[in-house]
């Protein structure tokens, strides 16, 4: 895709009301001149998200998230700037016309997306014309509605049926091999998928990026996926996620293993289910889930492999601070089989009785052990103590220690002592004492002082012409340290010195990275108290920046002096000593 013209971007932003957009994801309540709600970007219980309808920006006082309507869509739907504009434009019915600025890689990817889309249409048409494939899905209990919704298809039991079709559409053999749709061997080039039920895999934007194919008999392998391509990285996508977040973010997400498990639960009305593409859950998939929800259920098959995958998945989901529960399916069934036999209400009962991570780990630690046997009891206790020691919350540690004490008869003080010793050993090993228990405070409060000062100066400059004149008579845009604020300073200076009015939205339009948008929004959201001496505030902020710059120069000179002294370069060292004295004197005068 090319570049979206600036006038289209402006029209989309000016036509989108941020309150309406955010209200689709957050319950907003009127508060003064703005609105407040529970922030969707961190584990928030109270209303810390402020939305200004006047300024058309949002800001969270808890985690520091901020932005305009585009920034919100980028964060909540995990889109880049261009796709966020397209999303908003489509809602408004605004036509988006691109200027052609495609590079070679973009052109290749566009061709692969188109090849996959045509392949999906081909497979879908094959299914409609195959009584055998339709009968197979009917026997599996898959409805026509689900077939159509997920675009299920069938790959013919022929050597090169798809290749012939796509060549007729203008695609080359090299493109089909690159897309993972065809395979080249000594025998020639042939279709990768043959005689399989086809599951199109889509990215979050709804583009077909790959396929999963399931055999209709006992052939091996049971499932075959597209190999990795320029548009498909298996560990970074989740099957069905595009449907889950299409209209409105769910309260939670259920993760299953297989395509059939996923679509069957959707068929029964559970529309918050994704599948991990038949592989072990990855850290990238865990981070992807976190962008949309905080509460997750993991429901893998109840066989040994499924349970092992569950334990691995728990660690990854826990590592990104998701609230995770485990759904345990009885009698060795998978979700697909279970809902076929017992219905969705029974599956929802399993969800209601799902257990938290720690409980699941303790349950697995107890399996196969006779705790009346002293040796097995000791092993069980040590395994559980290791599980408990990894908890961050002291109340939870106390709770599980009491449960272990009640179950084993071991004195709770002995258990707590073992936990403390284990933690102490871990902390010593990591040289990171108490780190696990001291990660507190919100993100906004750890912003460096010089960056807060820059934000204040830009806010004063943007909103007050006299203060703009004062600030830029004392410093230039090059004196700003943070790159995003240096760029903003240059834009504001250029506009105002040429007597051109710059609005808040026009300033934001110059920034396309969601973190940059967040930083710029802090300039806009800075609520100035005009009863205070704003000139003194500006002067203090300028001093903060200059102090930081001087301290950096002093540290740099000290490091150079140390190097000269170590190399016995006395003359050079003495020359720098005088520079160091001058810098320290300058710092003391601030």
PyMOL commands that set and color helices and strands:
alter all, ss='L'
color gray80, all
select helices_A, chain A and resi 6-15+18-23+69-76+81-92+104-128+131-139+144-150+161-168+173-178+234-236+241-244+259-267+283-290+304-319+335-342+344-352+357-366+374-389+394-408+412-430+435-437+443-446+449-463+465-474+477-479+483-497+504-508+514-525+534-566+570-588
alter helices_A, ss='H'
color red, helices_A
select strands_A, chain A and resi 3-4+29-31+34-37+49-52+57-60+66-67+98-99+153-155+182-185+188-191+196-202+208-215+223-225+252-256+273-275+295-298+323-326+355-356
alter strands_A, ss='S'
color yellow, strands_A
deselect
rebuild
show_as cartoon
